[in-house]
Amino acid sequence: MIFHEFPDLTWLKSQIAHGFSNRLGWGNLPLDTEGFPSVIIHTKVRECYRPDIKGPFSFFLNIRGNSLCSVDRQTTHINEENYFVSNRAQSYTLQIEENSGGAETFNIHFGEFFSESVLNSLVTPPDRILDAGTEKQLSPISFFNQLHPRDATFNGLIRGIMASYSETRYNKLRFEEQMTSLLSYHLQQHRHIAATVNGLPPVRMATRVELYKRLSRAMDVLRSNFCGEVSLDQLATAACLSKYHFLRLFRSVYGLSPYQYIQHLRIEKARGLLIDSAIPIGDLASLLGFDNSQSFSRLFNQRVGIYPSHYRLQSK
């Protein structure tokens, strides 16, 4: 289901508390099962404040604008380049601030039984598929609460959902296939993260996980603010680490220093804007946080092998 408005908050919390036992969605839409259904909220709002919702496994993203999502006393800024993840039964608070210019949300809530069934099927070995098909109990699967960069594959999946809805309205079979593709995509990202965690210094696994969580908080700050000023003190504080330990671990995990990673994010953003907009090079440099157009053009040429003006011409 895709809705173009946020459900009434009082109604939603009541339905969650009762496990959707009446099998009714927003607007008295009949549901096939109990439990939080699979639903996408695609709406344009100037502001909103939706506190303490115990939702299902969810992706929070914006087609346009910015939002804030708070989970476990950590608030994450979500821009147009990333999506944020919360797990089943985690309480989240979603906010779009009044002075932010509004946002066009595309928040994806995976039905609680749907997500567990799909994710368990994706991690079940082929030789156990037939046996697993008869199991009633599904193992819960949790992910790190963090920002994930939206790459071409992810954005293509989102565009596919939007296009199919505008063409044929809601088709349950197609919708569930598309939601399954999103879960499969995210599981691949999680496997990459698991490999990163395993690559941390050889200490207890619980310590590795905690170190990764701390680094991911700093990475969220970088991904949210890479066009502005970000200090080492700010990043180390977000990670609850000393500056020396933070720098060493960050470079070990991501292969770049924080400053180098910021430059990487800026260049990737520039590539998209050079193709999709007509913003003058000087204005683009300022927008991305460079001191001047010369330093931007020089770095772009070093990283991409061509100057931004020529890159734009080649992309036409």
N, C-alpha and C positions, 0 to 999 in steps of 0.2 A: 504494500500500500504506500502511496505517496500522498502526503497532505501538504497543503499550502498555507497552513496556519498551525501555531502551537496549540495543542489541546488545553482545555481549561485545567489549571494546575491542581485545584481541589479535586476535580473529577479524576485526574490521572493518579494522584497519590492514593485516593480511595481504591481505585482499580488495582493498583500495584499491591496495596495492603491485602486485598482479597484474592490476589493471584489471577485476576481476570476470570474468576469462577463463573461469572454470568455469560462469558463468551461474547462480550460486546465491546467493540472498539469505539473510538471517537465518532460521534454522530450516530450511535446505535448500529454501527456496521457489524454484521454477524462475523464471528471468528470461528475457525475450524476447531481450535483447541483452547484450553485454558492457558494461562501464562502470557507474559508480555509478547505481543505479536511482532513480526518483522515490519518495520515502518520507516519511511524516510520523511523527514520534515524539510521540505524545500520551500522556504518562505523569505520574503523581504520584510525586515523590521527596522525601525529607527532605534529602538532600544528594547531590552527585555531583562528580566531578572527572575530566574527559575531555580530556586534553592532546594538543596537536599532531596534530590530525586534518586531513588534506588532503582536504577534502570538495568537493562540487559547489557550484554557486550555491545559496545557502540563505537562508531567513528564520528568525530566532530570535525567538520570542515566548512569552508566558506567559498562560494563561487565568487563573491565580491565582499571586501571589507574584512573586519577583524572581530574576534569574539574572545571571551575569557572562559576557561573551564577549570574548576577547582575540584580536586580529588585528594583525599587524605591530607588536607591542610596545605596542599601545594596548588598554586594558581598558575596556569599555563596560558600564554598569549598565543592564539591561533590566527595565523595570517593566511593568505591565499596560496602559499607555497607548501603548506604542511597539513597533515591531519593528526588529530590527537585521539588516543585510545583510552576507554575506561572499560573495566571488566564487569561481569554479571554481579549484581547485588552490591556494587560499590555505589555509594552516594556521591552524586556529582551536583555541582552548581554551575549553571550556564548563565553568562551575562554578556550583554551587548550594551556598551555604555552610551549614554545619551549624546555626549559630545564627540562620538567616534565617526559620525556620518552614516551610521546604520550599517547593515550587513545583509547579504543574501546567503542564508544558511543552506547547507545540504547535509544535515545530520542523519546518520544511518544507524538505526537501532535494529540489531539482529534478534529475531525472536529467540527466547531463551532455550527452547527445545530445539529449534532449527539450528542455531549456532553450534550447540554441543553435538548434535547429530552429525553435522557437516565436518566439524573439526576432528571429531573422533574417527570419522571415516577416512579423513585425509592422513591420519597418523597410524591407521591400522595396517599391519603387514598384509600383503596379498594372500598369504596362506591362512589368515584368520578371518577373512572377510565373511565367509559363510557362517562361521560360528558367531562372529560379532553381530551379524544381522539379527540374531534372536535375543541379544542382550537387552535388558530393560534399563539397567543402570549405566549411565554414561559418566565418564570421568570428567570433572571440571577442568577446563584449560584456561589459564590466566596469562596475561601478557603485561609487559612493562607499561606503566602510565607515562607516555612520553610522546613528543612530536615525531612524526615520520615524514620525510620529504615526499612530496607528490611527484613521481616521475611520469614519463610519457605513458607507461603501461597503466598506472593507476588512473591518470586523467582520462585515458581512453575508455576505461571501464565506466567512469562516471559519465562521460559524454554518451556512452551507449545507453545507459539507463535513462538519461534525460531525453535522448532521441526517441527511444522506443515508447516512452510514455506519451510524448507529443504526437507520435504517429498513430498508435493503436490504443491509447489509454492503458488501463491496467489489465495485464494478462498475468495470472498467477504463475503459470508454468515458466514464462519468460523471466518474470521478476525473480523467482527462486533460483533459476539458473544464473542470473546476473549476480545475485547476492552470494551464491556459492563461489563464483569466480572471484569476488572480492575477498572472501574468507581464504581461498586458496592463495591468492596473491599475498595477503597479510601473513599467512603461515610461512611463506618463503622468506619474508622480511624477518620474521621471528627466528628462523633457523640461522640466518646470517648473524643476528644479535647473539644467539646462543654460542655461535663459534667465537664471537668477539669476547664474550664473557669467559669462555674457556681459555682464551689467549691472554688473559690478565695474569699478573704474577702468581706463581704456584703457591697459593694459600688455600684455606678451606673454601669450598664452593659457596657457602653462605657469605663469606667475606668478599669473594669475587662479585657475587650478585649485588651486594651492598655498594661496592665500589662502582659498579656499572650504573646503578641507580643514581648515585651522586654525580657521576660524570654526565649522565643523560640530562640531569637538571641544568647543568651548565650548557650543554648542547642545545637545550630548548631555549635558553636565553640567547645564544648565538643565532639560532635559526629565526627567532622572533625579531631580533634587533640588528641584523647584520648591516643594514643601511645606515645605522646611527653609530653613536659612540658606545663602545663596550670596553670596560676596563678589566684588567687581570684580577683586580681585587673583587670586582663584581662577580666574575665567573667563579673564582675560588670560594667566595662566600656562598654562592648558589650550590656549590658542590660540597660545602662543609669540609674543605680541605685546606691545608696551607698552600701558599702559592707555589712553593717548590714541588710539593707532592702532586699538586694539580697539574702543573706543566708537564712533569715527567709522565704521569699516567695518561694525560690527554694525548700526548704525542705517541705514546706506546699503543694506544687503542685506535686512534684515528689516522696515524701516519703523518699528521700535519700539526703544526703549532696552532693555537687559537687564532692568531693573526692570519696565518696562511689559510686557515679554514674560512675565515671571514672573506678573504679575497676570492677564494674559490666560489663561495656562495654569490658574491657580487657579480663575478664574471658569468656564472650560469644564469643569473637573473637578467643580466645585460643581453645575453644571447636571445632570450625570449622576447625582451622588449624591442630589440633591434628588428626582429622579424615581425612582431605583431603590432607595433606602434610606429608613429612618425615623430616621436619625441626627438628634438634636436640633440646632437651628441653632447653639447655642453650642458644642457638641462638634464640629460640622462646621467652624466657623470655626477652632477650635484645630487640628483635623486638617490643615487646609489652610495653616496657618502664619500666620494673622492674629492680631494682638495681642488682639482681643476681637471679640465678635459684632457690636458696633455698627459697627466699621470694615469688617467683612465685608459687612454688610447694606447699608451706604452705597455701597460700591464696586459690589456686585452690582446695586443699583438704577441706578447711573450707567451701567453697561455694558449691562444687559439691559432696563432700563426698568420694572422691577418688583422689589419686595422678595422675598427668598428664600422667606419663609413663604407669600406669595401665589403665587409661581411653583410651589411644591410643590402647593398646592391646585388650581391650574389644570391641573396635569399628571395629576391623578387621573382 
